[in-house]
Amino acid sequence: MRIKLVGIAGAMIGLAMIPISQAQQSGDSARDLSNMFYTDTLPPKPEPPKPAPGPKKPVPKKPVTAERRVGIKYRIWHLTMGPGCENIDVQEAPPNSIFHSGDRIRLIFESNVDGYLYVMQKGSTGRDRVLFPDPKIGGDNRILRGIQYHVPFRHWFEFDKHPGEEKLTVVVSRTLLKSLPQQVTPENEGSVSVVSVVEELNQSVKPRDLVMFQEKGAAPPASSTAQPISAPVSQATIVVNTSQNNNNAAYVEIKLKHE
């Protein structure tokens, strides 16, 4: 089974971690995790040891900038429409959705830190590929916190006629990953290895520190288009790296079920 890009004049899904802790849906735990993504910061780092006593020189104090715990929020939009592009409708896929041939989806990602976004597909044929950064739009994956990034951009993924399971690995990192080319091009796209990326991440990111929870919100305003498209109700999934010492990246594996 493969998903292909399709264009138009114009999530929650079944998922698994590598591995990840599942947070409860109610009570203080969900609220605290939400705060951790939006407002919580890491404890300040200890100051370096002071030099030996000597002539005092005025040393300007550097401003202390608090770092956020790395987190990523993602959703999946599900597009349906009638023959001839009639009755277009967009809704967010609820948890454990099962997709069918011809269904069209788009992934929406948002990071709470400035950094780099990677979206990779584990190919059923053994060949991995990068979905973001997309070499067709320059291959740049630098992102800013609080900004929504659509994958694919201006298009949709369409499920083909071969049922199966697609596995996507999504990474947000403060720094560039060494196991991937700094800029993805059509020439080096075939050198991508999801296994190598996960191995690099596991050297610093502890799976037990990755926590996932669902967050439901009000429907955003409907987009103004030539076709009537209803505004989807937000059913975001948030993954946060809760570590105090190793907080450079967060990642998650998403499984798209296609029957």
C-alpha positions as YAML, in Angstrom:
chain: A
units: angstrom
residues:
- id: 1
  name: MET
  ca: [0.00, 0.00, 0.00]
- id: 2
  name: ARG
  ca: [1.23, 3.46, -0.86]
- id: 3
  name: ILE
  ca: [-0.07, 6.99, -0.57]
- id: 4
  name: LYS
  ca: [0.37, 9.31, -3.51]
- id: 5
  name: LEU
  ca: [0.17, 13.07, -3.97]
- id: 6
  name: VAL
  ca: [-2.93, 14.47, -5.61]
- id: 7
  name: GLY
  ca: [-4.00, 18.06, -6.19]
- id: 8
  name: ILE
  ca: [-7.31, 19.84, -5.85]
- id: 9
  name: ALA
  ca: [-8.38, 23.33, -6.78]
- id: 10
  name: GLY
  ca: [-7.47, 24.23, -3.44]
- id: 11
  name: ALA
  ca: [-5.86, 13.41, 13.18]
- id: 12
  name: MET
  ca: [-6.13, 11.45, 14.92]
- id: 13
  name: ILE
  ca: [-5.18, 8.06, 13.62]
- id: 14
  name: GLY
  ca: [-4.12, 4.73, 14.89]
- id: 15
  name: LEU
  ca: [-0.61, 5.40, 16.15]
- id: 16
  name: ALA
  ca: [2.25, 3.81, 17.98]
- id: 17
  name: MET
  ca: [5.37, 5.13, 19.66]
- id: 18
  name: ILE
  ca: [8.90, 3.84, 19.52]
- id: 19
  name: PRO
  ca: [7.78, 3.46, 22.39]
- id: 20
  name: ILE
  ca: [5.88, 6.25, 24.15]
- id: 21
  name: SER
  ca: [4.08, 6.76, 27.45]
- id: 22
  name: GLN
  ca: [0.28, 7.13, 27.20]
- id: 23
  name: ALA
  ca: [-1.12, 9.90, 29.38]
- id: 24
  name: GLN
  ca: [-4.60, 9.70, 30.90]
- id: 25
  name: GLN
  ca: [-7.28, 11.77, 29.22]
- id: 26
  name: SER
  ca: [-8.68, 13.51, 32.28]
- id: 27
  name: GLY
  ca: [-7.65, 15.15, 35.53]
- id: 28
  name: ASP
  ca: [-4.56, 17.12, 36.38]
- id: 29
  name: SER
  ca: [-2.22, 14.97, 34.28]
- id: 30
  name: ALA
  ca: [-3.71, 16.06, 30.94]
- id: 31
  name: ARG
  ca: [-3.79, 19.70, 32.02]
- id: 32
  name: ASP
  ca: [-0.19, 19.61, 33.22]
- id: 33
  name: LEU
  ca: [0.96, 18.01, 29.97]
- id: 34
  name: SER
  ca: [-0.85, 20.69, 27.99]
- id: 35
  name: ASN
  ca: [0.88, 23.37, 30.06]
- id: 36
  name: MET
  ca: [4.19, 21.61, 29.47]
- id: 37
  name: PHE
  ca: [3.74, 22.01, 25.71]
- id: 38
  name: TYR
  ca: [2.53, 25.62, 25.73]
- id: 39
  name: THR
  ca: [4.16, 27.39, 28.67]
- id: 40
  name: ASP
  ca: [6.41, 25.17, 30.79]
- id: 41
  name: THR
  ca: [10.16, 25.65, 30.56]
- id: 42
  name: LEU
  ca: [13.20, 23.65, 31.61]
- id: 43
  name: PRO
  ca: [14.91, 24.42, 34.92]
- id: 44
  name: PRO
  ca: [17.82, 26.87, 34.51]
- id: 45
  name: LYS
  ca: [21.17, 25.27, 33.85]
- id: 46
  name: PRO
  ca: [23.74, 25.48, 36.68]
- id: 47
  name: GLU
  ca: [26.19, 28.35, 36.37]
- id: 48
  name: PRO
  ca: [29.82, 27.46, 35.53]
- id: 49
  name: PRO
  ca: [32.31, 27.59, 38.42]
- id: 50
  name: LYS
  ca: [33.56, 31.06, 39.25]
- id: 51
  name: PRO
  ca: [37.25, 31.86, 38.46]
- id: 52
  name: ALA
  ca: [39.83, 32.24, 41.21]
- id: 53
  name: PRO
  ca: [39.82, 35.57, 43.08]
- id: 54
  name: GLY
  ca: [41.68, 38.32, 41.29]
- id: 55
  name: PRO
  ca: [41.27, 41.88, 40.10]
- id: 56
  name: LYS
  ca: [37.57, 42.47, 39.69]
- id: 57
  name: LYS
  ca: [36.42, 43.49, 36.27]
- id: 58
  name: PRO
  ca: [32.88, 44.40, 35.44]
- id: 59
  name: VAL
  ca: [31.31, 41.52, 33.60]
- id: 60
  name: PRO
  ca: [27.99, 42.18, 31.90]
- id: 61
  name: LYS
  ca: [25.39, 39.64, 32.84]
- id: 62
  name: LYS
  ca: [23.98, 37.63, 29.99]
- id: 63
  name: PRO
  ca: [20.20, 37.54, 29.81]
- id: 64
  name: VAL
  ca: [18.79, 34.21, 30.92]
- id: 65
  name: THR
  ca: [16.58, 32.68, 28.25]
- id: 66
  name: ALA
  ca: [14.33, 29.86, 29.39]
- id: 67
  name: GLU
  ca: [14.13, 26.88, 27.06]
- id: 68
  name: ARG
  ca: [10.91, 25.04, 26.43]
- id: 69
  name: ARG
  ca: [10.59, 21.28, 26.57]
- id: 70
  name: VAL
  ca: [10.54, 20.12, 22.97]
- id: 71
  name: GLY
  ca: [7.07, 19.13, 21.83]
- id: 72
  name: ILE
  ca: [5.16, 18.56, 18.62]
- id: 73
  name: LYS
  ca: [1.44, 18.80, 17.95]
- id: 74
  name: TYR
  ca: [-0.11, 17.11, 14.97]
- id: 75
  name: ARG
  ca: [-3.49, 16.49, 13.37]
- id: 76
  name: ILE
  ca: [-4.74, 14.75, 10.25]
- id: 77
  name: TRP
  ca: [-7.29, 16.30, 7.95]
- id: 78
  name: HIS
  ca: [-9.57, 13.95, 6.03]
- id: 79
  name: LEU
  ca: [-10.96, 15.23, 2.73]
- id: 80
  name: THR
  ca: [-14.13, 13.85, 1.22]
- id: 81
  name: MET
  ca: [-15.94, 15.01, -1.88]
- id: 82
  name: GLY
  ca: [-18.55, 13.89, -4.35]
- id: 83
  name: PRO
  ca: [-18.16, 13.33, -8.10]
- id: 84
  name: GLY
  ca: [-16.83, 16.31, -10.00]
- id: 85
  name: CYS
  ca: [-15.35, 17.90, -6.83]
- id: 86
  name: GLU
  ca: [-18.84, 18.49, -5.41]
- id: 87
  name: ASN
  ca: [-19.76, 18.58, -1.71]
- id: 88
  name: ILE
  ca: [-16.18, 19.05, -0.54]
- id: 89
  name: ASP
  ca: [-15.80, 18.52, 3.20]
- id: 90
  name: VAL
  ca: [-12.78, 18.48, 5.52]
- id: 91
  name: GLN
  ca: [-12.88, 16.90, 8.97]
- id: 92
  name: GLU
  ca: [-10.20, 15.77, 11.39]
- id: 93
  name: ALA
  ca: [-9.81, 12.02, 11.61]
- id: 94
  name: PRO
  ca: [-10.73, 10.71, 15.11]
- id: 95
  name: PRO
  ca: [-8.52, 8.27, 17.07]
- id: 96
  name: ASN
  ca: [-7.93, 4.86, 15.50]
- id: 97
  name: SER
  ca: [-9.37, 5.88, 12.14]
- id: 98
  name: ILE
  ca: [-9.34, 3.36, 9.32]
- id: 99
  name: PHE
  ca: [-8.87, 4.82, 5.85]
- id: 100
  name: HIS
  ca: [-10.02, 3.37, 2.56]
- id: 101
  name: SER
  ca: [-8.84, 3.49, -1.03]
- id: 102
  name: GLY
  ca: [-9.45, 6.93, -2.51]
- id: 103
  name: ASP
  ca: [-9.43, 8.71, 0.86]
- id: 104
  name: ARG
  ca: [-7.35, 11.89, 0.91]
- id: 105
  name: ILE
  ca: [-5.48, 13.24, 3.92]
- id: 106
  name: ARG
  ca: [-3.14, 16.05, 4.91]
- id: 107
  name: LEU
  ca: [-0.99, 16.23, 8.04]
- id: 108
  name: ILE
  ca: [-0.78, 19.44, 10.09]
- id: 109
  name: PHE
  ca: [2.24, 19.90, 12.38]
- id: 110
  name: GLU
  ca: [3.13, 22.54, 14.96]
- id: 111
  name: SER
  ca: [6.24, 22.75, 17.14]
- id: 112
  name: ASN
  ca: [6.63, 24.64, 20.40]
- id: 113
  name: VAL
  ca: [10.31, 25.44, 19.67]
- id: 114
  name: ASP
  ca: [12.24, 26.81, 16.74]
- id: 115
  name: GLY
  ca: [14.09, 24.02, 15.02]
- id: 116
  name: TYR
  ca: [13.78, 21.45, 12.26]
- id: 117
  name: LEU
  ca: [10.89, 19.23, 11.21]
- id: 118
  name: TYR
  ca: [11.31, 15.84, 9.55]
- id: 119
  name: VAL
  ca: [8.52, 13.60, 8.26]
- id: 120
  name: MET
  ca: [9.67, 10.26, 6.83]
- id: 121
  name: GLN
  ca: [7.78, 7.32, 5.39]
- id: 122
  name: LYS
  ca: [8.88, 3.76, 6.03]
- id: 123
  name: GLY
  ca: [8.29, 2.19, 2.65]
- id: 124
  name: SER
  ca: [6.67, -1.25, 2.45]
- id: 125
  name: THR
  ca: [9.09, -2.07, -0.38]
- id: 126
  name: GLY
  ca: [12.13, -1.34, 1.79]
- id: 127
  name: ARG
  ca: [12.80, 2.12, 0.39]
- id: 128
  name: ASP
  ca: [12.28, 5.02, 2.78]
- id: 129
  name: ARG
  ca: [11.48, 8.53, 1.63]
- id: 130
  name: VAL
  ca: [11.20, 12.02, 3.06]
- id: 131
  name: LEU
  ca: [7.79, 13.71, 2.98]
- id: 132
  name: PHE
  ca: [9.10, 16.87, 4.68]
- id: 133
  name: PRO
  ca: [11.28, 18.69, 3.81]
- id: 134
  name: ASP
  ca: [9.87, 18.31, 0.33]
- id: 135
  name: PRO
  ca: [12.55, 18.65, -2.36]
- id: 136
  name: LYS
  ca: [9.87, 20.05, -4.68]
- id: 137
  name: ILE
  ca: [9.65, 23.19, -2.50]
- id: 138
  name: GLY
  ca: [13.38, 23.65, -1.89]
- id: 139
  name: GLY
  ca: [14.07, 20.99, 0.71]
- id: 140
  name: ASP
  ca: [14.29, 23.47, 3.62]
- id: 141
  name: ASN
  ca: [12.90, 22.14, 6.91]
- id: 142
  name: ARG
  ca: [13.64, 25.04, 9.26]
- id: 143
  name: ILE
  ca: [10.48, 25.77, 11.27]
- id: 144
  name: LEU
  ca: [9.32, 28.36, 13.79]
- id: 145
  name: ARG
  ca: [7.37, 27.60, 16.92]
- id: 146
  name: GLY
  ca: [3.66, 28.23, 16.89]
- id: 147
  name: ILE
  ca: [3.40, 28.03, 13.09]
- id: 148
  name: GLN
  ca: [1.33, 25.31, 11.43]
- id: 149
  name: TYR
  ca: [3.05, 23.37, 8.65]
- id: 150
  name: HIS
  ca: [1.01, 21.35, 6.15]
- id: 151
  name: VAL
  ca: [2.36, 18.10, 4.70]
- id: 152
  name: PRO
  ca: [1.92, 17.96, 1.78]
- id: 153
  name: PHE
  ca: [1.80, 21.64, 0.94]
- id: 154
  name: ARG
  ca: [-1.22, 22.62, -1.26]
- id: 155
  name: HIS
  ca: [-1.90, 18.97, -2.11]
- id: 156
  name: TRP
  ca: [-3.30, 15.83, -0.49]
- id: 157
  name: PHE
  ca: [-2.14, 12.27, 0.02]
- id: 158
  name: GLU
  ca: [-4.46, 9.74, -1.59]
- id: 159
  name: PHE
  ca: [-4.64, 6.08, -0.55]
- id: 160
  name: ASP
  ca: [-4.25, 3.75, -3.51]
- id: 161
  name: LYS
  ca: [-6.08, 0.48, -4.16]
- id: 162
  name: HIS
  ca: [-3.65, -1.67, -2.16]
- id: 163
  name: PRO
  ca: [-4.64, -1.98, 1.54]
- id: 164
  name: GLY
  ca: [-1.94, -2.10, 4.17]
- id: 165
  name: GLU
  ca: [-0.28, 0.09, 6.76]
- id: 166
  name: GLU
  ca: [1.86, 3.17, 6.22]
- id: 167
  name: LYS
  ca: [4.35, 4.14, 8.92]
- id: 168
  name: LEU
  ca: [5.42, 7.76, 9.30]
- id: 169
  name: THR
  ca: [8.22, 8.89, 11.61]
- id: 170
  name: VAL
  ca: [7.92, 12.53, 12.66]
- id: 171
  name: VAL
  ca: [10.78, 14.39, 14.36]
- id: 172
  name: VAL
  ca: [11.17, 17.90, 15.77]
- id: 173
  name: SER
  ca: [14.75, 18.78, 16.71]
- id: 174
  name: ARG
  ca: [16.45, 21.97, 17.85]
- id: 175
  name: THR
  ca: [19.44, 21.02, 15.69]
- id: 176
  name: LEU
  ca: [19.90, 19.32, 12.31]
- id: 177
  name: LEU
  ca: [20.07, 15.53, 12.32]
- id: 178
  name: LYS
  ca: [23.38, 14.06, 11.19]
- id: 179
  name: SER
  ca: [21.76, 10.92, 9.74]
- id: 180
  name: LEU
  ca: [19.91, 12.94, 7.08]
- id: 181
  name: PRO
  ca: [21.25, 15.29, 4.41]
- id: 182
  name: GLN
  ca: [21.06, 18.93, 5.49]
- id: 183
  name: GLN
  ca: [18.98, 19.66, 2.42]
- id: 184
  name: VAL
  ca: [16.90, 17.00, 0.69]
- id: 185
  name: THR
  ca: [17.13, 17.01, -3.10]
- id: 186
  name: PRO
  ca: [15.78, 14.63, -5.74]
- id: 187
  name: GLU
  ca: [19.35, 13.30, -6.09]
- id: 188
  name: ASN
  ca: [19.90, 12.33, -2.42]
- id: 189
  name: GLU
  ca: [16.29, 11.51, -1.46]
- id: 190
  name: GLY
  ca: [16.94, 7.80, -1.93]
- id: 191
  name: SER
  ca: [19.68, 7.76, 0.73]
- id: 192
  name: VAL
  ca: [17.20, 8.28, 3.59]
- id: 193
  name: SER
  ca: [17.04, 5.60, 6.29]
- id: 194
  name: VAL
  ca: [14.40, 5.77, 9.04]
- id: 195
  name: VAL
  ca: [16.36, 3.18, 11.04]
- id: 196
  name: SER
  ca: [19.46, 5.41, 11.04]
- id: 197
  name: VAL
  ca: [17.40, 8.41, 12.14]
- id: 198
  name: VAL
  ca: [15.84, 6.51, 15.05]
- id: 199
  name: GLU
  ca: [19.26, 5.16, 16.09]
- id: 200
  name: GLU
  ca: [20.64, 8.70, 16.18]
- id: 201
  name: LEU
  ca: [17.68, 9.96, 18.19]
- id: 202
  name: ASN
  ca: [17.92, 7.13, 20.72]
- id: 203
  name: GLN
  ca: [21.45, 8.22, 21.61]
- id: 204
  name: SER
  ca: [20.00, 11.28, 23.33]
- id: 205
  name: VAL
  ca: [16.21, 10.93, 23.52]
- id: 206
  name: LYS
  ca: [14.97, 8.42, 26.06]
- id: 207
  name: PRO
  ca: [11.68, 6.83, 24.93]
- id: 208
  name: ARG
  ca: [10.40, 6.83, 28.52]
- id: 209
  name: ASP
  ca: [10.64, 10.65, 28.52]
- id: 210
  name: LEU
  ca: [8.30, 11.00, 25.53]
- id: 211
  name: VAL
  ca: [4.71, 11.51, 26.64]
- id: 212
  name: MET
  ca: [1.66, 11.65, 24.39]
- id: 213
  name: PHE
  ca: [-1.83, 12.99, 25.04]
- id: 214
  name: GLN
  ca: [-4.89, 14.09, 23.09]
- id: 215
  name: GLU
  ca: [-6.19, 17.63, 23.13]
- id: 216
  name: LYS
  ca: [-9.60, 18.62, 21.79]
- id: 217
  name: GLY
  ca: [-10.43, 22.21, 20.99]
- id: 218
  name: ALA
  ca: [-13.02, 24.36, 19.28]
- id: 219
  name: ALA
  ca: [-13.35, 24.36, 15.51]
- id: 220
  name: PRO
  ca: [-11.19, 27.02, 13.81]
- id: 221
  name: PRO
  ca: [-12.81, 29.46, 11.37]
- id: 222
  name: ALA
  ca: [-13.66, 27.92, 8.02]
- id: 223
  name: SER
  ca: [-11.27, 28.68, 5.16]
- id: 224
  name: SER
  ca: [-12.52, 31.01, 2.46]
- id: 225
  name: THR
  ca: [-12.44, 29.05, -0.81]
- id: 226
  name: ALA
  ca: [-14.50, 28.76, -3.93]
- id: 227
  name: GLN
  ca: [-15.84, 25.46, -2.62]
- id: 228
  name: PRO
  ca: [-17.65, 25.24, 0.75]
- id: 229
  name: ILE
  ca: [-15.36, 23.45, 3.19]
- id: 230
  name: SER
  ca: [-16.50, 23.05, 6.79]
- id: 231
  name: ALA
  ca: [-14.07, 23.87, 9.58]
- id: 232
  name: PRO
  ca: [-12.77, 20.70, 11.28]
- id: 233
  name: VAL
  ca: [-13.00, 20.28, 15.03]
- id: 234
  name: SER
  ca: [-9.49, 20.22, 16.48]
- id: 235
  name: GLN
  ca: [-8.46, 16.79, 17.80]
- id: 236
  name: ALA
  ca: [-4.75, 17.32, 18.16]
- id: 237
  name: THR
  ca: [-2.22, 14.85, 19.52]
- id: 238
  name: ILE
  ca: [0.70, 16.32, 21.44]
- id: 239
  name: VAL
  ca: [4.04, 14.61, 22.13]
- id: 240
  name: VAL
  ca: [6.40, 16.22, 24.67]
- id: 241
  name: ASN
  ca: [9.94, 15.35, 25.71]
- id: 242
  name: THR
  ca: [9.73, 15.63, 29.52]
- id: 243
  name: SER
  ca: [13.45, 15.12, 30.20]
- id: 244
  name: GLN
  ca: [15.29, 17.89, 32.05]
- id: 245
  name: ASN
  ca: [18.75, 16.90, 30.81]
- id: 246
  name: ASN
  ca: [18.28, 15.60, 27.26]
- id: 247
  name: ASN
  ca: [15.70, 17.83, 25.65]
- id: 248
  name: ASN
  ca: [16.90, 18.44, 22.13]
- id: 249
  name: ALA
  ca: [14.22, 16.55, 20.20]
- id: 250
  name: ALA
  ca: [10.88, 14.76, 20.28]
- id: 251
  name: TYR
  ca: [9.63, 12.15, 17.84]
- id: 252
  name: VAL
  ca: [6.68, 9.86, 17.19]
- id: 253
  name: GLU
  ca: [5.70, 7.08, 14.82]
- id: 254
  name: ILE
  ca: [2.27, 7.33, 13.21]
- id: 255
  name: LYS
  ca: [0.54, 4.36, 11.63]
- id: 256
  name: LEU
  ca: [-1.99, 5.01, 8.87]
- id: 257
  name: LYS
  ca: [-4.38, 2.08, 8.68]
- id: 258
  name: HIS
  ca: [-5.74, 1.37, 5.22]
- id: 259
  name: GLU
  ca: [-8.34, -1.32, 4.62]
...
